[in-house]
Amino acid sequence: MKTRWINVFIMVALSATLIGCAGKIKYPTYYTLQVPPISDPPQQDRAAASIAVREFRSATYLREGPIVYRTSPEQIGFYEYHRWAVDPREVVTNAIADRLRGDGRFTDVKIYDGHSNSDYILTGRLEKLDEVDYKKGVKVEVALSAQLIEVRTGKTTWVNSVSDSSRVDERSVSTVVAEMSHTMDRAIQKLLSSLPAPATVARN
């Protein structure tokens, strides 16, 4: 009888422990970058060519899901419970396509599907999308590079690389992601600012 009561006690204790652990399960929080399109696109009377934007590439660590932070130039860390809901490469690619649609330099802008008949293809790379924790406080750093290829000739007619950074006043992941969105917005503007109009590109 005594043994049976001991077994019952052990089972009750284990059940209470499991219930307690279940109550402490932590679920991931998901985020996405917010990069606004141009709100009032200009007239496209002068546009003379079409363009397709290939999905941007990136280092593997930037597309695995967890948001990245750096504690030194050499060391990369990942937030276990703070993750991207949308692949940042997809966000950047769509944001750049939206900007190109809005600025009126091209008659048609589409996402490259491997069978595009556009006049130009824009390819690029997301070089950085990091929280930086070792430069006297918290910062975010964004870096982009891109090139424009003329489909008819296969020539690269334009290349640009940009970076931007910003300090984060409040140390929380949601604030870091919001600042990443603002910094990405500025980086895209800088990246496309030197992209020539199609007529200029065609003469190169």
C-alpha positions in Angstrom: 0.0 0.0 0.0 2.8 2.4 0.9 4.5 1.7 -2.4 1.3 2.4 -4.3 0.9 5.8 -2.6 4.5 6.7 -3.3 3.9 5.9 -7.0 0.7 8.0 -7.0 2.6 10.9 -5.4 5.4 10.7 -8.1 2.8 10.7 -10.9 1.1 13.7 -9.5 4.4 15.5 -9.1 5.4 14.7 -12.6 2.0 15.9 -14.0 2.3 19.2 -12.1 5.9 19.7 -13.5 4.7 19.0 -17.0 1.8 21.4 -16.7 4.1 24.0 -15.3 6.5 23.6 -18.2 3.7 23.7 -20.7 2.6 27.0 -19.3 6.0 28.4 -19.9 6.2 27.5 -23.6 7.5 30.6 -25.5 6.3 31.1 -29.1 8.2 33.2 -31.7 7.3 36.7 -32.6 7.3 37.5 -36.3 8.2 40.8 -38.0 8.4 42.2 -41.5 10.1 45.2 -43.0 7.8 48.1 -44.1 9.2 50.1 -47.0 6.5 52.5 -48.5 6.1 52.9 -52.2 6.2 56.3 -54.0 2.8 57.8 -53.2 2.4 60.0 -56.3 4.1 58.5 -59.3 5.0 60.9 -62.1 3.8 60.7 -65.7 5.7 58.1 -67.8 5.7 60.0 -71.2 9.5 59.8 -71.4 9.9 56.2 -70.5 11.5 54.2 -73.3 12.3 50.7 -72.0 11.0 47.9 -69.7 12.8 46.3 -66.8 12.6 43.1 -64.8 13.9 42.9 -61.2 15.5 39.6 -60.2 15.0 38.5 -56.6 17.9 39.9 -54.6 20.5 37.5 -53.2 22.0 37.6 -49.7 24.3 35.7 -47.4 22.6 32.5 -46.0 22.4 33.8 -42.5 20.2 36.7 -43.6 17.5 34.4 -45.1 17.3 31.7 -42.4 14.5 33.4 -40.5 15.9 34.7 -37.2 16.7 38.4 -36.9 20.4 38.9 -36.7 22.6 40.9 -34.3 26.3 41.4 -34.0 28.3 41.7 -30.8 31.6 42.2 -32.7 32.6 42.5 -36.4 33.4 38.8 -36.5 30.5 37.4 -34.3 26.9 36.9 -35.5 24.0 36.1 -33.1 20.4 35.1 -33.8 17.3 36.0 -31.8 15.7 32.6 -31.1 12.2 33.9 -30.7 12.2 36.9 -33.0 12.0 36.0 -36.7 11.2 37.4 -40.1 7.6 36.6 -41.3 8.7 37.4 -44.9 12.1 36.8 -46.4 13.9 40.2 -46.4 15.1 39.5 -49.9 11.5 39.4 -51.1 10.7 42.6 -49.3 13.7 44.4 -50.9 13.0 43.1 -54.4 9.3 44.1 -54.3 10.2 47.5 -52.8 12.7 48.3 -55.5 10.2 47.2 -58.2 7.6 49.5 -56.6 10.0 52.4 -56.7 10.9 51.8 -60.3 7.2 51.7 -61.2 6.7 54.9 -59.4 9.5 57.0 -60.7 8.5 56.8 -64.4 11.8 55.8 -65.9 10.5 52.6 -67.4 7.4 51.7 -69.4 7.0 48.4 -67.6 8.4 47.0 -64.4 8.0 43.3 -63.4 9.6 40.7 -61.1 11.9 38.6 -63.2 10.5 35.0 -63.7 13.3 33.6 -65.7 11.5 34.1 -69.0 11.3 37.9 -69.2 11.3 39.8 -72.5 12.2 43.1 -70.8 14.9 45.4 -72.1 16.8 45.4 -68.9 17.3 43.1 -65.9 18.2 44.5 -62.5 20.1 42.1 -60.2 21.2 42.8 -56.7 22.3 41.6 -53.3 21.3 42.4 -49.7 24.7 42.7 -48.2 23.7 43.7 -44.6 20.6 43.8 -42.4 22.1 43.7 -39.0 21.6 45.0 -35.5 25.0 46.1 -34.3 25.6 46.1 -30.6 29.3 46.9 -30.3 29.6 50.5 -31.5 28.7 52.5 -28.3 25.0 51.6 -28.2 22.6 49.9 -30.6 22.6 50.6 -34.3 21.2 49.0 -37.4 23.2 48.7 -40.6 21.8 48.1 -44.1 23.9 47.6 -47.3 22.7 46.9 -50.8 24.4 46.4 -54.2 22.9 46.2 -57.7 23.7 46.1 -61.4 21.7 46.7 -64.5 22.1 44.4 -67.5 21.0 45.3 -71.0 19.3 42.1 -72.3 20.0 42.7 -76.0 23.8 43.0 -75.6 24.3 41.2 -72.2 26.4 44.2 -71.0 26.4 45.5 -67.5 25.5 49.2 -68.0 25.3 50.4 -64.4 26.6 49.3 -61.0 26.1 50.8 -57.5 26.7 49.9 -53.9 25.3 51.8 -50.9 25.1 51.5 -47.1 23.2 53.3 -44.4 23.0 53.1 -40.6 21.0 54.5 -37.8 21.1 54.5 -34.0 18.3 52.9 -32.0 17.1 54.9 -29.0 15.1 52.1 -27.3 16.6 48.6 -27.1 13.8 46.3 -28.2 13.4 44.1 -31.2 10.3 45.9 -32.4 12.1 49.2 -32.3 15.2 47.7 -34.1 12.9 46.3 -36.9 11.2 49.7 -37.3 14.5 51.4 -37.6 15.6 48.7 -40.1 12.6 49.7 -42.2 13.5 53.4 -42.2 17.1 52.7 -42.9 16.2 50.3 -45.7 14.0 53.0 -47.2 16.9 55.4 -47.3 19.3 52.8 -48.7 16.9 52.0 -51.6 16.6 55.7 -52.4 20.4 56.0 -52.4 20.8 52.9 -54.5 18.4 54.0 -57.3 19.3 57.7 -57.2 22.1 57.1 -59.8 20.2 54.7 -62.0 20.2 56.4 -65.4 17.1 56.8 -67.5 16.7 54.1 -70.2 17.6 56.5 -73.1 20.9 57.3 -71.3 21.6 53.6 -70.5 21.0 52.6 -74.1 23.8 54.9 -75.4 26.4 53.3 -73.2 
